[in-house]
Amino acid sequence: MHSLEELLQKTLDEVGALTNSPIGFYHFIESDQKTISLQAWSTRTLEEFCKAEGKGLHYPISRAGVWVDCVHQRRPVIHNDYSTLSHRKGMPEGHAPVIRELVVPIMRSDRIVAILGIGNKLDNYTEQDVEVVSYLADVAWEITMRKQAEDARRLNESRLETLLQLNQMTDATLREISEFAMEEAVRLTQSTIGYVAFMNEDETVLTMHACRVPPCKSVGLITNPSTTRSRPPVFGVRLFGNAVQSSPTITGLPTPSNEGLRKAMWRYRGT
């Protein structure tokens, strides 16, 4: 099964082949219409032009280059002489020169939801290129919506399955339940670090009941890998102590026989 990134990259590769464009990118526009979410680049872009780091990164459209002119103008934009543009902001270090580009917005309900851009065709981009790219960009968005809906359905099914398994662990020990819950949280969120810590009544001390030892040790959550049952003060720990102080969340688990576990504090962090 292909990921959304792989599907978008394949689409960009096809668009690039049809328009003889070695550069291709596809990024989402957030609902505030002010923020870009970097998503995918064509294979040739990654191999020949730039490292394109920052997938999933969000940053303001106001900080982006001329390739977001299509957002400001709400229509496809062609720059056939990139070097003469007075409002260009330059390229990241190591990025090959851009000669020309075509970028189109994808619209839904009068809002821009994504942009697809191509660049460095040997000759000028034309209105025919605009028609081809606009059509394929729209198809790519429909694929994106179906893929996201499919992924959301699978995630919900996995969550329900996990809750069912927890509800059936009536004879399990507190440690077994804690470790199962932690590992499922890590799996469902595609995280690396995971731990379960209980808080005392006055919310000043956390008791670590389960953690993934190597990842937690690597970021300083635990110092002694021989035991995970430590009792640090909330104000003495950084990562999860700050999380507890800023946005405490008490998550009740479906295990009626274990009052202590229902008051457990779950925290996990993806890397």
N, C-alpha and C positions, 0 to 999 in steps of 0.2 A: 504494500500500500504506500502510495506516495504522499509526502508531506505537502502542505500548502506552498512552502518555499520551492520545492521541486517542481510543482505544477506551474507556478508563476515563472520560474526560470525557463522551463520548457517553452512556455508561451512566448517569452522574450526572445528565445533562440529562434523560434519560427518567424516572429516579426522581423528580427534582424536579417534573417535569410531572405525574406520577401522584399525587403527594402534596401538590401546591401549595406546594412548599418552594423558596425562592430560594437557600438555602445547601445545598451538597453537597460532600463530600470523601471520598476513598478513600485510605487509607494502609496500608502493610505493617507487620507486626510481625515483628521479626527472631527467629531461632531461640532466642536467649537469653531471649525473652519479657520483656525489659527495655528494648528499644530500638525506637523508631518510625522508619520510613523514609517521609518525606513523598513522596507520589506525584502525586495529581491532585485538581483542584477543578472544580466545575461552571462552565459559562460565566457564569452569573449571579453566582456567587460572585466570580469574577475581575472582572467588570464593575461590580458594584454594592456589594460589601462589603469587599474587601481586595485587596491586590496579591498575597497568598499567595506570597511569595518563599520560596525554599529547597527547591525540588523536589530530591529525592534526599538531602536533609539527614537525618542520623541524630542523634537525641538521646534521652536517657533518658525512659522513660515517667513516671518520678518527677517530671519537670519539666513535664509536660503538664497541661492544665487538666481540667475536669470531664468533657470529652468522652471521656476514657479510663476513666471509671467502668465502662464495659462490659467493659473488660479486667480490672479488679480484681474485678468481680462475675461475669465470665464469662457474661454474658447480655445481651440487649438492654436499654437503659436509656432512659427518657423523662424529660426535664426540661421540664415545661410552664410553669414559672415560674423561669426562669434567674436572674433578679435576686435571688431570695431564697436562693440556694444559699450556704451559709456557707463552703464550701471552693473556691469559684470563684477563679481566679487573674487574672481580668481579660483584656482583649483587647489585641493590639498596637496601637500608635499608628496612627490612621487607619482602624481596623476599625469598621464599623457595629455598633450594638448587637445582641446576640443576645437574642431574646425567649424562644424555646423550641427544643429540639433532641431528636432521636432518633438514637441511635447503636447499631449492632449489630456484634457480633464475628462473624468468619467462622472456623469451627473445622475443623481437619483433624487426625485422629489425636490427639484430645484436646488439641491445641495451637491457640492463636489465631494465625492467619496474616495477618489483615488486619481492618480496621474500615471500615465505611461509615457516614457520618453525614449527616443532613439537618437543616435548621433554618429557623425563622421562618415556619412555616405560620401562617395567620391565626387558626386555632382550634387547640384542643388536639390533640396526637397521641394516637392510640388504638391498641388492640391490633390492629385491622385494618391500620393503618399498619405496625406491627411485622411482621406477616405478609408484607406486600407487599415491604417493604425487605429483610427477611431473605432472601426468595427471590431477589430481584434481586442482592443482595450475593453470594450463593452462586454465581449464574450468572456474575457478574463475575469471581469468582476462577477459575472454570473457563476463562473466556476468557483471563485473565491467564496461567494455566499453559500453555495451548496456544500463546499468542503468544510466551512466553518460550522454549518448546521449539523453536518455529519459528525464532526469532531465533538461538538457540544452534546449530541445524543449519546455518543460512546462514553463521554466523561460522566454524564448523568447516570448511565447504566452502571459504570464502575463504582460511583459513589453509593448507589443504592445497594449494590452487592456487598460493599464494605460495611455499610450500616447493618445489613442482614447478618453478616458474619459476626460483627460485634455483639449484636443482640443475642446470638446463640452461644456466646462465650461465658455462660453463667457459672461454669465450674473452673474457669481459668483463674490463675493468680493475678494479682495486681500487676506484677512485672510483665507477665505474658500479654495482658491486655494493653499495657502501656507500650510495649515494644511493637505489637501488631498495629496499634493505632498510629504510632510514629512512622513505621515503614510504609503504611498505606498513604499517609499524608505526603511523604516524600515521593512516592510513586505517582500519585495523582497530580501533584504539582510539578513533576519533573525536576525536583530539587536534588541537592547533594547533601546538605547539612540537615539533620533532623534530631530533635530531642523533645522530651516530655518533662516538664517541671511542675511541681505542685507548690502553691503559695500558702503561707500561713495566714491566720485570721486577720492580722493587722497589716498584711501585704508588705512585709519588710524582708521576708526570707523566702527564697525559692529552694525547694528540695528536688534535685535532679533524680528522676526515676528511670529514665532510659535515654540513650543517645547513640548516635552512630559515631563510634569512638574516633577513628582516624580523621574524618572531616571536622568533628568538633574540636579535637586536639589541635588541628592545623590552624584554627582561627582563635585559639585560646579560650574556648568555652570550658574545657576541662584541662587540668594539668597532670593528673595522675590517671593513665589509661587503665590501671588495674581495678578502678572502681568508678562507677558513674553516679553513685549515690552521695553527692556532695550537697552542702547546704550553704551556698553563698548568700550574703545579704543582697537585696534587690539593688541598693545603691552602690554595691561593690562590683557589679558585673556590668559589662558594657552592652553587648549585642542584645541579649534578651531582656536585660534589666531596663534598658531604654525603651524597648518595645512595650514592656509591662507598664511603665510609667506614662507613656504617651498614649497608648490605646489598649487598655486591658480588655480582654475578651474571655469570658468564662464560657466554655463549651461543655454542655451536658452530654454525656454518653448514654446510650440506651442499655444500661446495666443496672437495674433497680437494686440489686443486692449490694452494690458498692457505692456508698455515699461519697467516700473520699475521691473515687475516680470521677464521679460526676462533677466534682469541683476542680478537676484538673485544669491546669493552664497549658494549652498547647502553643508551641511556637516553632516555626520552621523557617528556614531561609534558603532560597534558591541561589545558585551561583552560576 
